[in-house]
């Protein structure tokens, strides 16, 4: 007789299972999709939410931190926001539902719900590994999203903005996007809340760059003060392709942002920059797993973190260099301003190298504002609070300016300035 017992479910785990059982008949998808969802939900029942005993989740014990899950979707009327960059076409996913008639000139746009109904989405409703809680949750509940195909050779001069806006409740979206050979494009993936209702949000973006594609992808996360945001971006960078990825976290109560990147083609280049603005009693975890799997590839990763109040931040960065990935050049750094005695930030950069002809390095720093710099500004008549805000702004603005797109840089600097006015 099998004496093995199921793990005791937390309130959040029970709420997720109840929500799935209540909504299963309404979730879009054919038999193959339904089977994939069932498998993922069974895994959730068996394994539960990850705890600190799982290395990848050591600093974010989701089973403990996720204390409640909204069971119903908000019925509030939500409107799309003004474009982040003036003139950008907006693809709005409001409360997790997309506009089936939305279009962008020169791009093939369709609804992920159609892929679910047709069953073509079933193979993608899978986890990356056994610890992929975000893939498990999103695959179980996802209802919609946008599917974008940028044709080979396309040159999109204006950024495309994907807006995932909600008013509370549960929202689960997915955004598969492919960039054809030698295409050029900028995409802004924007997550935001309207109203005060707590939300439980999961989002997965599947991105592929074909040979020679040149792409800038910006993630702007501004969830509400009581929201949980579980985000994951899965990226494959092909030969001779260039990806500039920028991530800014400036909201949310409990945030886990996973970056799963496969540098899969020779002469591919990845530039990753991130800013985490943490205040109040928030918990934000950015976890990067970057694989260099072929020869002659380069990557640089720089994260800047600003931590106030009782906030807690985490950066886990793993660079894996495969045996055949000779001539890899990969560098990663994580720099943190810790501006409160009650705040906390954990940095865990790692290298796993199997090739012998590589140039790789990583580093992490944690510091307060330099007293000499602060004195210099105050001696010139600048009040202390403003002087501190100026120094913090300079700390993060340095990497924002690397985007070299003036309207985009100005928009991001606006987010940073507003956030600092509130917290600094």
N, C-alpha and C positions, 0 to 999 in steps of 0.2 A: 504494500500500500504506500502511495506517495504521500509523505508527510510534509512536503514542502508547502509553505503557506505564502500567500500573496503579501507583499509589503503593505503596511497600513497606509491608507490613502490620506493625504492632507485635505483640508477644506478646498484648496484650489484645485487639486487633482480630481476630487469628487465633482466639483463644479464643471470642470472641463468634460468629464465623462458624461455627466448629466446633460450638458449642452449639446454634445455630439448626438446622444440618443434622441434628444428632443428635436434636433434639426436634420437628422440624417435623411429623412424623406424629402426635404427641401433642397438639399445640397445638389448642385448640378453635376452631372456625370453619368456615363453609361455603366455597364456592368464591370468593365475593367477598372474604371476609376473608383467605383464603389468598393471593389475588392482591395485596391491599393489603400484607400482610406481605412478600411477595416483593419488591415495589417498594421498600419501606423498607429491606430488607436489601441490595438491590442498590445503593441510595444509599450505605449504609454501606460497602460494598465499594469503591465508586468514590471517595467523598469521604474516607473514613476518619474517625477521630475528629478533632474540631476542635483546631487548634493556635493559638498566639499570633498567627499571621498573620491570623486571622479576628478582626475588631475586637471582636465580642461575646464572644469567648473570650480576649481578649488577656492577661488576668491569670490565666486558668485554662487552661493548655495541657494539655487532657485527654489528648492522645496521649502526652505525656511523663509526666504525673502518674499516670495509670492504668496501673500496671505489670503487674497480673495480674488475672484475672477467674476466680472460682470456676466450675467447669463443671458441678457437680452441686448439686441442691437437698438441703438437710439433711433427714434423716429423723428428727430429734429430736422428741420429743413436747413440744408447746408448749401452754401454757394461757393463756387470756385474763387480763389483769391487773385488779386492783381498779379500779373506775371512778375517773377523775381527779377528778371531782366526785361525792360520795356520792349514790347514788340514780339516777344517769344510766343509761339503757339503753345497753348496749354491743353494737356490731356488730363482731365480731372476725374479722379476716382473718389466719389463722394460717399462716405459711409461704406466704402468697400465696393461700390457699384460704378461701373464705367459707362460712358456715353457711347452706345453702339454706333453712333453716326459721327464720332469724332474723327478728324483727319488732319494730316500734316502733309504739306506739299512735298513730293519727292520721297515719301516714306510710306510703306505698307503698314497700316494700322488695323488691328483686329482685337476682338475681346477674348480674354483668356477663358471666359465662361463657355465660349463656343468650342474651344479645345477640350474642355472638360466634357461637354455634352457629346462631342464626337469621339471621345476616348483617346485622342492623340496626346493628351496631357498625361495619361496614366504612367508612362515610363519615367516622367520627370517628378512624379510624386514619390520621391524616394529620399532616403537619408544618405549623407556623405559617409558617415561612419556610425558606430554604435552609440556615440555620445552626442549625436546631432539632434538635440531636443527641439531646436527651432524648425528644422526640416520636418520633424515628426508632427509638431503641432500645426504648422502651416499646411502641410499636405493633408492633414485630417480635415481642416476646416475651410480651406481656401475656396472662395466663391467666384472671384473675378480678378481682373487686372488688365493691363494692356500688353499686347504682343506687337513688337515693332521690328520691322525688317528694313534696314537701310541698304539700298542696292549698291552693288559694286560700282566704284567710281564716283559715287555721289559726293558732292561738296555742299554741306549744309552750313550756311554762314550764320544763321540765327539759332541760338540754343533752343532745344525742345525741353519743355518743362512738364514733368509728370507730377501732378499734385495728388497726394493721398491725404485727404482731409476728413476728419471725423468729428462727431459730437458726443462721443461716449459709447459704451457697450463694447461688444467684440467686433473686431474688424480684421480680416485676413485677406491679403492680396498677394499677387505674384506678377512679376514683370519680366518675361523673356524678351531679350533684345539681341538682335544679331546685326553686325556691321560687316558689309561685304568688302571684298578686296579693294584696297586703295581708297576707301571711303574716308570722309572727314566729317566729324560731327561733335557737338557738345550737348550733353543731356544733364538736366538738373532734376534729381529725384528728391522731392520735397514732402516731408511728413509733418503735419501740423494738426492741432486741435482747435476746435471752436467751442466755447462754453466751458462749464466746470465739471461736467459729468466724467467720472472715471472711465478709462478705457483699457482694454487688453488688446494690443495690436501685434500681429505678426506680419512680416513682409519678407519675401524672397525675390531677389532679382537675379536672373540667369543671363549672363552677358558673354557673347563670343565676338572676338575680333579676328576676322580673316586676314590673310597676308597683306601687309602694307597698310592696314587701316590705322588712322590717327584719330584717337578719341579722347575727349575730356569728359569725365563723369563726376558730377558733384552731388553728394548726399547732404541734405540739410534736414536735421532732425530737431524739431521744435514742439515736441509733445507737451501735453498739459501737465500741471504740477502733480496730479495724482495718477498719471498714466503709466502703464507698463508697455515698453516697446521692445519687441524681439525682432531684430533685423538681421538679415543675412544677404550677402552679395556673393554670388558664385561667378568667377570670371575665368575665361580662357583667352590667353593672348597668343595669337598666331605669329608666324614668321614675319620678321621685318615690321611688325605692328608696334605702335606706340600708344600707351595708355597713361593718361594723367588722371589720377583718382584723388579727389579731395573730399574729406568727411568733416562735418562740423556737428557736434552734439551740443545743443543749447536748451535742453528741456527734458521732461520725463522724470518720473519718480524712480522707476527701476528700468534700466536700459542695458541691453546686451546687443552690441553691434558686432557681427562676425564678418570678416573679410576672408574669403576662401579663394585664393588666386593661384592659377596654374600658368606659369610662363612656359608655353608649350612649343614655341617655334624659334628657330635660330635667329639671332640679331633682334629679338624682341626687347623692348625697353618699357620699364614700369617706373613711374614717378608717383609715389603715394605721400600725401600730406594730410594731417589731421589736427583738428583743434577740438578739445573737450573743455567746455565751460561748465563747471560744477559748483552748485551752491545749495543752500538749504540742507535737507537731510537726504539728498538724492544718492543713488548708487548707479554708476555708469561703468560698464565693462566693454572695452574694445579688444577683441581677440582676432589676431591676424595669423593665418597659416598660409605661407607663400612657398610654392614649389618651383624651383628652377630645375627643369627636367631635360633640357637639351643644351648643347654647347653654345657659347658666345651670346650670353644674355646679360642684361644689366638691370639693376633695380636700386632705388633709394627710397627709404621710408623715414619720415620725420613726423613726430607727434609732439604737439605742445599742449600742456594741460594747465588749467588755472582752477584752483580748488579753494573755495571759501566755506565758512560756517562749519557744519557737521557732515559735509559731503564726503563720499567715499568714491574713489576712482580706481580703475584697474586697466592696465595695458599688458596684454600677453602677446608677444610677437615671436613667431617661429618661422625661421627661414630654413627650408630643406633643400639641399643641393644633391641631386642624384649622382650616381656613379659616373654616368656618361656626360654630365653637365660641366665639362672642362671649360676654362676661360670665363666662368661666371664671375661677375662683379656685383656684389650685393652689400649694401650698407644700411643700417637701421639705427635710429636714435629716438629716445623718449625723454623729453625735458619737462619738468613740472615746477610750477610755482605753487607752493603750499602756504596759504595765506591765513591759516587759522590753526590754533593749537588743537582744536577738536576735529580737524579734517584729517583725511588719510588717503594716501595713494600708493598702490602696489604696482611695481613694474617688473615684468618678467620677460626680458628679451632672450631669445635662444637661437643657437645655430646648430644645425644637424648636417654635417658635410661628409659626403662619401667620395667626392672627386678630390684630386690632389693639386690641380693647377687652377686655383681660384684666388680671388681677392674678396674677402668677406670680413665684416666687422659689425659690432653693435655696442651701444652704450646707453646709459640712463643717468639722469641727474635730477636731484630734488633740492630746491632752494627757496629762500624767501627773497623779497625785493632787496636789491643791493642798497645798503644805507648810504653809500657815497653818492649814488645816482639820485636817491631821494633828497638828500641834503642839497645837491646841486640845483635841483628844480625849486625846492622850497626857499633857497637863498635868493632866488630871483622873483620872489613874491607869489609863487604858485601855492595855493592851499594844499595841505598834506593829502586830503582825499583825492583831489584832482591830480596831484602829482603821482600818487599811487596808480590811479586809473590810467594815466598817460604811459607809465612804465609797463603796466600789464598789457595795454593795447599794443605797444611796440613789440612786446614779447611774441604775441601771436600774429600781428600784422605782417611780420617778416615773411612768413611762409604763405600767407594769403596772397601776397603780391606776386608770388611765383606763377600764379595762374596767367598773368600777362594778358588779361582780358578786362579792360577798364570798367565796363558796366558791371561785370560779374564781381570783380574785386570790390567795387563800391557797395554793392548789395550785401556782400558778406561782411564787410567792415561795418555796415549799418547794423547788422545783427549783433556783432560783437560790442559795438558802442552802446546799444540799448541794454544789452545784458549787463554790461559793466556799470551802467548808471544805476541799475537796480541792486546790484550786489556789492559794488565797491564803494 
